[in-house]
Amino acid sequence: MIRSFVLAALPLLAFAFPSARAEDKPKESRLFELRVYTANEGKLDAIHKRTKDAGLKLLEKHGMTVLGVWSPVDPKDARFFLLLAHKDRAARDASFKAFAGDPDWVKVRDESEKNGKLVAKAEEMFLTATDYSPAVAAGASKTERVFELRTYIATEGHLDNLNARFRDHTLKLFEKHGMTNWVYWNYLKGTKGDDAMLVYFLTHASQDAAKKSFGSFGKDPEWVTARKASEEKAGGSLTAAKDGVKSVFLKPTDYSPTK
């Protein structure tokens, strides 16, 4: 009798304590910073050496979490990608101030630049995880993989629509067609582009695998229907006509925490 009562009560308990439900998982609250460096001619290897030998240790020393370091698959692309995580923007600014003034960093930087500056241009994106993003953690895959960084610019007033389409349709369809969702971000509120930018990483077994996956994804009737419905609701495309979608394939460095 008691056992029957307990079994019957379990569904009611689950309803009464919503914190136990999957949809109420804690939201990722960290600030992410994606830094993109363009090397001066012939200096990319020196940037990697400086980062590998000293840079990552010094970033961690000052409270920053290094999640990944990547180079473009295209050997002609002289960029360098670094992903960091911080508690919040204030913590980030304090950490970088301490890092920049660290005598160990100053020494490393000056020695590495005796024959000229290594970096031609540095860009940074401050990012917050979407409510549908997988949890982000550094780690190595058991099999080799390539990362794809994709950046979308939503048409005016339609970032919420774009996020909704990804949340309700795109992520599961990517997985259906062999792609792995790694992380999804919007720009930090209060920064330029916070009303338009969606940035995310996918992983694939290879570039050829990515091409095959996107080919089948694009023809999937469920995707065609979802895209059409979302565009009819918005009165047009959800991404900007010019540079609305950008993609770059990246490979983890041998010293990256994520591979």
Buried (B, 14 or more C-beta within 10 A) or exposed (E): EEEEEEEEEEEEEEEEEEEEEEEEEEEBEBBBBBBBBBBBEEBBEBBBBBBBEBBBBBBBBBBBBBBBBBBBBEEEBBBBBBBBBBBEBEBBEBBBEBBEEBEEBEEBBEEBBEEEEBBEEEEBBBBBBBEBBBEBEBEEEEEEBBBBBBBBBBBEEBBEBBBBBBBEBBBEBBEBBBBBBBBBBBBBEEBEBBBBBBBBBBBBBEEEBBEBBBEEBEEBEEBEEBBEEBBEEBEEBBBBEEEBEEEBBBBBBEBBBBB
